[in-house]
Amino acid sequence: MDADWSDRYGWLVVQKRHQRMECVANGVVLHPNVPVRFPIIRWVDSERFLLADTRSDGISDNVFLMDLHGNVQGSFCGGDGIEDIAVGKEGIWISYFDEGVFGKGISAEGLVLFRFDGSPAFKYHSHLTDRPMIIDCYAICKGKSSTLWLFPYDDFSLIHLDPYTKAMQRYEVPEQLRGSQALCVRGKYAYFCNGYHSKEELYSWNIGKGKPDKIGRIHGAARGLGPKETSHFISVDGYSVNVYTILNTKEYEGSRVK
């Protein structure tokens, strides 16, 4: 159903087996007793992971911090219509699709950074004035330090965001990258996958320069990994989970993109 990978922490999977949801952390099977129907799973640190339900009534908790024994260490309401989640030292980034953005509550922000206690530290629509509106946040990925990269509909600019300084850099992207649902940024290169007219096709783009290059394919539902990982993407394809590494020695050569 979903998966995560970390060079430091290993494999993390949530799956349904015998009509029962279970989590698998590096081969150890866990059965968390939490009300999650449409799960997203992410590593938090070496001792905790996050399990969230993409749908919520806007009141009940739907984001749960778990230990590696499957016990709940904390929980909060992360809003309805969760598109994706990225975790960093700064907290838990949650992006939303259109039903959440045009619904009620915190999801109307389009993108929120939550502290680990569940309190909002940054709200996109409230804290940024001169920014493209998020109607549906198609893709996010962690940047260096506390930053985040996002690719929102319907503007489809590549945006680099610092939640503490409220600084935002915006890059116009080539037409063939529009609609991409997976994003990874390393140095001066951005990688896009699953665009409107390029299902499962993977593109490399030197940010702000020229046309993108088609460099391969990623099968299944893909998601970009953060800059601390060796691999660039993870994908869930039926009964398999794969990570993909892009061999590009020029990523950080003379890069001004942090």
VORO-842504 format. One record per residue: residue in one letter; y, x, z of N, C-alpha, C, O in turn. Coordinates in steps of 0.05 Angstrom, whole numbers, plus 32768, in hexadecimal, padded with zeros to 4 digits. Atoms other than C-alpha are relative to their C-alpha. Layout:
BEGIN
aYXZYXZYXZYXZ;...
//
This chain:
BEGIN
m7FE880118000800080008000801980118000802D800B7FF3;d7FEA7FED8000802E803A800F7FF6801A800C7FE1801B8019;a80097FE67FF6802B80848021801880138003802D800E7FF8;d7FEC7FEB7FFD805380C180367FF2801B80017FDA801C8009;w800A7FE57FFF8049810C803180158012800B802C80108003;s7FEE7FEB7FF68068814680577FF1801A80017FDA801B8009;d800D7FE67FFE8059819080507FF98008801C7FE580158022;r80047FF97FE4805F8195809B7FEC7FEE800F7FDD7FF6801F;y800F80147FF1803D815580B27FE77FF67FF27FD57FEC8000;g80188008800F800B8145807B80027FE47FF480177FDA7FED;w8002801A800D7FF38102805F80037FE980137FFC7FEA802B;l7FFC80187FF1800680BD80777FFD7FE97FED800B7FE77FD9;v8006801680137FEA807D80577FFE7FE680107FF47FE68026;v8006801A7FF57FEC803380667FF17FF07FEA7FFA7FF07FD3;q8011800D80137FB6800A80447FF37FE7800C7FF47FE38024;k800E80177FF67F907FC980487FE280047FFB7FDA800A7FE4;r801D7FFC80027F467FCD80567FF27FEA800F7FF87FE58026;h800E80177FF47F187F92806380147FEB800B80127FE08020;q7FEB80147FFA7F567F658063801080078019801D7FF68025;r7FF27FF77FE97F747F8F809B801180187FF98008802A7FEC;m7FEE7FE980057FB07FBE80987FF9801680137FF48012802B;e80057FE87FEF7FA3800480B1801180177FF6801880197FDE;c7FF27FE880067FC9804580B37FED801880027FDC80188014;v80117FE87FFF7FA9808980A58013801880018022801D7FEE;a7FEF7FE87FFC7FCC80C880C07FEE80187FFF7FE0801E8013;n80117FE980037FA9810680A57FE37FFB80077FD6800A8015;g801D80077FFC7F6580E380A67FFA7FF080187FE47FE5801B;v800480107FE87F6E80C080E980097FE47FFB80207FDF7FF4;v7FFA801C80067F6A807580E1800C7FF2801980017FF4802F;l7FF2800E7FEA7F9A804B810C80037FE37FF880057FDC7FE0;h7FFC801C80047FA18000811480177FF6801180137FE98026;p7FE980087FF07FE87FF3812C80027FE180027FFD7FD37FEF;n7FFE801D7FFB7FF27FAE814B801D7FF87FFC802B7FF2800F;v7FE58007800780337F9E812780007FEB7FE97FEE7FED7FD8;p80008015801580467F6280FB800D80097FE6802480027FE0;v7FF67FF5801A804E7F8680B87FEF7FF57FE97FD77FF87FE9;r800F800C8017803C7F638077800380117FE77FF080157FD8;f7FFA7FF08018805D7F8F8041800A801B80098022801F800C;p7FF97FE87FF0805C7FD5805F800C80167FF08007801B7FD8;i7FF67FE680088084801480557FFA801380177FFE800C802E;i80077FEC7FEC806C80528079800D801B7FFB800D80237FE4;r7FF37FE680038091809380867FFB801180197FFA8007802F;w80007FEE7FEA808B80D180B1801B8001800D80307FFF7FFF;v7FE77FFC7FF180C080D880E88001801D80098014802B8005;d80037FE47FF780A8811A81077FE2800580047FD27FF57FFB;s801D7FF87FFD8067813D811A7FF17FED80127FD87FED8011;e800D80127FED80588108814F80047FE37FFB7FF87FD28009;r7FFA801D8004807380C7813280027FFA7FE28008800B7FD1;f7FFB800A801B8074809E80F3800D7FE48002800D7FD88017;l7FF280198001809A806080DE7FEF7FED7FEE7FE57FF47FD9;l800D8015800F807A801F80C780127FE87FFF801B7FDE8014;a7FEC8015800380A77FE980AB7FF67FEA7FED7FE57FEF7FDC;d80068017801280A17FA4808B80197FFC7FEE802F7FFB7FF8;t7FE98003801280CD7F9B804D800E7FE5800480267FE27FFD;r7FF4801A7FFD80D97F52805F80047FFA801E7FF58004802F;s7FF980067FE580F97F37809E80107FE58001801C7FDE7FED;d7FEF80187FFC81197EF780BA801C80088008802C7FF7800D;g7FE67FF67FF881547F2380CC80058001801D801A80098026;i7FFE80007FE381477F1C81167FEA8010800D7FEF8021801E;s80187FF37FF481017F3481267FFF801D7FF7800880247FE1;d80037FE3800680F27F7F81287FEC80027FE87FD77FF67FE8;n80127FFA801680D37F9880E77FFF801E7FFA7FF380257FE5;v80027FE3800380DB7FE480EF7FF4800A801B800080068030;f800F7FF87FE880AA800481207FFC801F7FFF7FF3802A7FEB;l80057FE47FFD80A7804C81387FE6800380107FE37FF98026;m801B7FFF7FF6805E805E81467FF9801D8008800380307FFC;d800B7FE67FFB803B809881687FE680037FF07FDE7FF07FE3;l80187FFB80107FFD80B781497FE77FF4800C7FD17FFA8002;h801680107FF67FD1808B817480037FE37FF87FF27FD27FFF;g7FFC801B80097FED804D815480107FEF801380107FD68011;n7FF0800F7FEC801980398190801D7FFF7FF7802880127FED;v7FE480048007805F801D81868011800E8015800F800A802D;q7FED7FF17FEF8094804C81A2801C7FF48000802C7FF98012;g7FE6800D800280D08022818D80007FEF7FE77FF07FF37FD5;s7FFE8012801780E57FEC815C801C7FF57FFE802A7FF48012;f7FE7800D800481217FCA813E7FFF7FEF7FE77FED7FF27FD7;c7FFE8010801881367F988109800F80107FEB802780167FEE;g7FF47FF1801581447FBE80C9800B7FEF7FE980147FFA7FD5;g7FF68012801481587F8180A17FEB7FF87FEC7FD580037FEB;d8013800B801481387F5A80688005800E7FE5801B80187FDF;g7FFD7FF6801B812B7F7280228001801F7FFE801180297FEE;i80007FE28000811C7FBC80307FF4800A7FE77FDE80047FDF;e80097FF4801981177FE37FF07FF1801B80057FDC801F7FFB;d800C7FE67FFB81098029800B800A800A801A801E80008025;i7FF97FF47FE7810D805480497FFE801F7FFD7FEA80297FF2;a80007FE37FFF811E809E805180088009801C801B7FFE8027;v7FFC7FF87FE5811B80C28093800A801D80017FFE802F7FF4;g7FF77FE47FFC8143810080A880078003801D80047FF1802D;k7FF87FFB7FE4815C812080E880177FEE8008801B7FE88020;e7FE980117FFA819A80F480E27FF87FE3800780087FD58012;g800A801B7FFA817080B580E77FF07FF47FEA7FE280037FDB;i8011800F8012814F808080BC80117FF27FEB80207FDF7FF2;w7FF2800D8016816D806E80787FF07FE87FF67FD87FEC7FF0;i800D8017800C815C8028806080117FF47FEA80287FEE7FEE;s7FF2800C8016816F800D801C7FF47FE47FFB7FDD7FDF8003;y8008801C800381697FC4800580027FF77FE3801280017FD4;f7FFE800D801A815A7F9C7FC780117FE78001801A7FE08017;d7FEC8015800281827F617FAF7FFD7FE9801480117FDE801D;e800480177FED81637F2B7FDC800B8007801C80147FF6802A;g7FF47FF87FE781787F548018801E80037FFF802C7FFA8011;v7FE37FFC800381BD7F677FFE800F7FE5800080257FE3800B;f7FF2801A800281CE7F1E7FEF7FF67FED80157FFB7FD58014;g800880107FE981AD7F05802F801380038017802B80088013;k7FEF7FFF7FE881C77F0680767FF8801980117FE18022800F;g80067FEA7FED81CC7F3E80A98005801B7FF58014801E7FE1;i7FFB7FE4800681C97F8980A47FF980087FE38005801A7FD9;s80087FF9801B81A77F89806080167FFC7FEB801580087FD6;a7FEA8004801281E87F7180408010801A7FFB801F801B7FE8;e7FF27FE6800382017FB980487FF580107FE8800280227FDE;g800C7FF3801781D27FCF800F7FF2801A80087FDD80207FFD;l800C7FE77FF781C380118033800B8005801D802380038022;v7FF97FFB7FE481C38021807E7FF28018800B7FDA801C8005;l800D7FEA7FF081B6805F80A87FFE7FF6801D80127FF1802A;f800580087FE48196804B80EA7FFA801880117FEC802B8008;r80097FEC7FEC8191807781277FE47FF980077FDA7FE38001;f801C80057FFA814B807D81427FFC7FEA80157FE67FE08019;d800280177FEE815B8049817780067FE57FF380057FD07FFF;g7FFC8018800F816A80178140801D7FF87FFD80237FE47FEF;s7FE48007800381B680168145800B800D7FE6800480237FE0;p7FF67FF6801981DC801E8103801480178004802780148014;a7FED7FEA7FFF81FF806180FA801380007FE88029800B7FE9;f7FF1800180198218805580B37FF87FE77FF07FE17FE27FED;k800580188010822080168089801080037FE6802880057FE6;y7FF57FF9801A822D801F803F80187FEF7FF8802E7FFA7FF4;h7FEA8011800982587FE3802D80177FFF8014802E7FFD800C;s7FEA80027FEC827F7FE3806F800F801B80038027801B8007;h7FF37FE67FFA828C802E8076800B800E7FE8801A80217FEB;l7FF57FF48018829B803F802E80117FEB7FF180077FD57FEC;t7FEF8013800E82D5801E800A800080047FE27FFD7FF17FD3;d7FFF7FFA801D82DA80417FC77FE480097FF77FDE80217FF4;r801C7FFA80078291803C7FB27FF57FE97FEE7FFE7FD37FF0;p800E8016800F826480167F817FF27FEE80147FE67FF78027;m800F80137FEF82477FD77FA07FE280037FFA7FDA80087FE3;i801D8000800381FD7FD87FAC7FF77FE37FFD7FFA7FD38010;i800D801A800381DC7F9A7F8F7FE3800280057FD67FF08011;d801C7FF97FFB81977FB97F917FFE801E7FFF8005802A7FEB;c80017FE37FFF818B80007FA77FE580097FF47FD1800A8002;y80197FFA800F815880167F737FF18018800C7FD88018800D;a800E7FE87FF78149805B7F90801280108013802B80108010;i7FF37FED7FEE815C808A7FC97FEE801880047FD680177FFF;c800F7FE97FF7814780D07FDE801180118012802A8011800F;k7FF27FEE7FED815A81008015800D80177FF1800180227FDE;g7FF37FE88009818D813680067FFE801580167FF08011802A;k7FFF7FEB7FEB819A8175802D80107FF6801880217FE58016;s7FF280067FE781B1817080767FFE7FE280057FE87FD68003;s8000801C7FFA81C58128808680057FEE7FE880077FD67FEB;t7FF7800F801781D48112803F7FE97FF07FF37FD17FF57FF9;l80138011800F81B280DF8012800A7FFD7FE480227FFB7FDE;w7FFB8007801B81AE80D47FC87FF77FE37FFB7FE27FDB8005;l8008801B800681AD808D7FAD80077FF97FE3801880057FD6;f7FFD8009801C81A980697F6980007FE280007FEC7FD57FFD;p7FFE801D7FFD81C380227F7080057FF07FE680127FFA7FD4;y7FFA8013801581C37FE77F4180197FF18009801C7FEC8021;d80047FFE801D81EB7FD27F1B801280177FF5801480197FDC;d7FEF7FEA8009821A800E7F187FF080177FF47FF880237FE0;f80127FEA800981E180407F0F800F801B7FFE800B802A7FEB;s7FF67FE57FFD820A807C7F247FED800E80147FE180018025;l800E7FF07FEC81E780B47F49801480078016802980138010;i7FED7FFE7FEA820980B67F8D7FF4801380167FDD8010801E;h80077FEE7FEB820780EE7FC180127FF98018802A7FF98016;l7FF1800C7FEA821B80D580067FFC800F801A7FE580178021;d80017FF47FE5822C80F5804980097FEB801480207FE38013;p7FF880167FEF822B80C0808080148008801680217FF68021;y7FEE7FF87FEA825380E980B2801C80057FF7802F7FFD8004;t7FE57FFB800A828E80FF808780097FE97FEF80217FE77FE8;k7FFB80168012828A80BF805D8008800A7FE480147FFC7FD4;a7FFB7FF4801A828E80ED80207FEC7FF67FEC7FD47FF37FF3;m8012800A8015827080D47FDF8006800D7FE6801E800E7FDD;q7FFE7FF5801B826480F77F9D7FF17FEE7FED7FDB7FE57FF2;r800C80138013825680CB7F607FFE800D7FE5801180197FDB;y80057FF4801A823780E17F1F7FF77FEB7FEC7FE57FDC7FF2;e800980128016823280B97EDE7FE7800C7FF47FE580247FEF;v801A7FF7800A81EB80BD7EC47FFC7FF77FE380077FE27FDB;p80068009801B81D180B97E7C7FF27FE57FFF7FE57FDD8012;e800A801B800381BD80757E627FE27FFD80047FD97FEA8010;q801D80037FFE817380837E5E7FF58002801C7FDD7FFD8021;l80097FFF7FE5816F808D7EA980057FE780107FFC7FE48027;r7FF980197FF3818980487EBA7FE67FF180087FD37FF07FF9;g8016800F7FF7815A801E7EE37FEA8010800E7FD580058016;s80157FEF7FF4813380597EFF7FFB7FF8801D800E7FF3802C;q800880097FE6810D80467F3E7FF6801680127FEE80118029;a80087FE97FF080FB808B7F56801380177FFA801A801C7FE3;l7FEB7FEC8002812C80C47F637FF9801880137FF18014802A;c80027FE87FF08127810C7F7C801680137FF7801980177FDF;v7FEB7FED80078160813E7F7F7FFA801B800E7FF6801C8026;r80037FE57FF5815781897F88801480127FF3801480187FDB;g7FEC7FEE800B819281B77F8180127FF27FEC801D7FDD7FF2;k7FEF800C801581B781A87F407FF17FEE7FED7FFC7FE67FD9;y801080118011817E817F7F227FF87FE6800E7FF17FE68025;a8009801A7FF7816F81357F2A7FE97FF87FEE7FE97FFB7FD6;y80178009800F812C81187F167FFD7FE280037FFF7FD7801A;f8001801D8000812480CF7F037FE67FF77FF47FDB80037FE1;c8019800B800B80E680A57EF780007FE28000800E7FD58011;n8003801D800280D5805D7EE3801A7FF27FFA80237FE18009;g7FE8800E8009811480497EBE7FFA7FE77FF17FE37FE07FED;y80038019800F812080097E987FEF80037FE77FDE7FF27FE1;h800E7FFD801A810680247E567FED801880007FE680227FEB;s80117FE87FFF80DA805D7E6F7FED7FFE80187FEE800F802A;k801280047FEA80A480437E9D7FEE801880047FE080227FF1;e80107FEA7FF78081807B7EC28009801B7FF47FFD80307FFA;e7FF77FE7800B80A880AF7E9A8013800E8013802480018020;l7FF17FEF7FEE80C880E87EC1801580117FF1800E801E7FDD;y7FEA7FF1800D810C81067EAE800C80148013800E800F802C;s7FF07FEC7FF2813181447EC4801C80007FF5802080007FDD;w7FE480008009817D81457EC3801080138010801080128029;n7FEE7FED7FF381AC817E7ED280197FEF800780287FE77FF5;i7FED80147FF781DD81547EFB801C80057FF48028801A7FF7;g7FE58000800C821D81447ED58001800E7FE5801780117FDA;k7FFF7FF180188208816A7E977FEC7FF57FEB7FD47FF57FF0;g80118006801781ED81507E557FEB7FEB80047FED7FDA8015;k80158014800081AF81287E477FE8800880117FE480208015;p80187FF97FF0817081247E727FE980087FEE7FE880027FD6;d80187FF8800E812E81437E5D7FE87FF1800B7FE47FF08023;k8019800D7FF780EC811D7E5F7FEC801780067FE780277FF4;i80117FE97FF880BD814B7E857FE37FF780087FD38009800E;g801B80077FF9807F81217E957FFE7FE2800780107FD28000;r8005801C7FF8806380E07EB27FF68000801D7FE880138026;i800B80047FE5805580C77EF87FF57FE3800080037FD07FFB;h800E801A80008023808E7EFE80037FF3801B800280008030;g7FFF800F7FE8802A80577F31801D7FFD800A803080027FFC;a7FE680047FF3806380467F618009801B800C7FFE80248020;a7FF87FE67FF8808980877F6980187FFF801380287FEC8013;r7FEA7FFD7FEE80BB809F7F9D8006801D80037FF4802E8005;g7FF87FE47FFE80E380DF7FA37FFE800A801D80037FFB8030;l80027FF37FE680D6810F7FDD801980108006802880187FF4;g7FE87FF17FF8810C813480057FFE801E7FFA7FE980287FF2;p7FFF7FE480088122817C7FF97FF0801380127FED802B800B;k80117FEF7FEF80F8819780337FE380027FF67FD480137FFF;e801B8000800A80B98188800C7FFD80117FE7801080147FD7;t80067FF18018809881B37FD77FFF7FEE7FE880097FF47FD3;s800380138015808681777FAD80197FEF7FFD80297FEC8010;h7FE8800F800680BB814B7F8C7FFB7FE18003800D7FD3800B;f8005801D8001809981067F877FE57FFA800D7FD3800B800E;i8019800B7FF7806280DD7FA87FFC7FE57FF180107FD77FED;s8005801A800D804180A27F857FE77FF3800B7FD380008013;v801780107FF88011806A7F997FF77FF27FE780067FE27FDB;d800A800B80187FE580567F5F7FE47FF480057FD080028003;g8019800D7FFB7FAF80237F6F7FF4800B801A7FFF80078030;y800E7FF67FE97F7E80467F9E8006801D80067FFA802A8017;s7FFA7FE47FFD7F9D808B7F98801D80058007802E7FF68000;v7FE57FF77FFA7FDA80B07FB38002801D7FF67FF0802D7FFB;n7FFC7FE5800C7FF580EE7F8F801C800A8006802F7FFB8008;v7FE67FF47FFF802D811F7F98800480117FE77FF0801C7FDC;y7FFA7FF28019805081407F5D801580168006802980108013;t7FED7FE97FFD807381847F5B800B80077FE57FFB800B7FD2;i7FF37FF8801980A581967F258006801E8000801380278013;l7FFC7FE3800180A781DF7F10801A80057FF1801B80057FD9;n7FE67FFB800B80F181ED7F05800E801580108019800F8026;t7FF47FEA7FF1810A82317F1B801E80008000802B800F800E;k7FE3800180028152821E7F08800D7FED801380267FEA8012;e7FF480157FEF815B81E87F3D801880098010802C7FFA8011;y7FEB7FF87FEE818682107F6B801080187FF6802080248004;e7FF17FEA800C81A282447F3B801D7FF87FFD80247FE67FED;g7FE38006800381EE82437F4480077FE38007801B7FD97FFD;s7FFB801D7FFA81EA81FD7F6180187FFC8013801B800A8027;r7FEA80087FEE822981DE7F7E7FFA7FE5800C80097FDB801D;v8008801A7FF48204819D7F8E7FEF800580187FDA80128016;k800D7FFA7FE781EF819F7FD67FEB7FEB80067FDD7FEC801B;
//
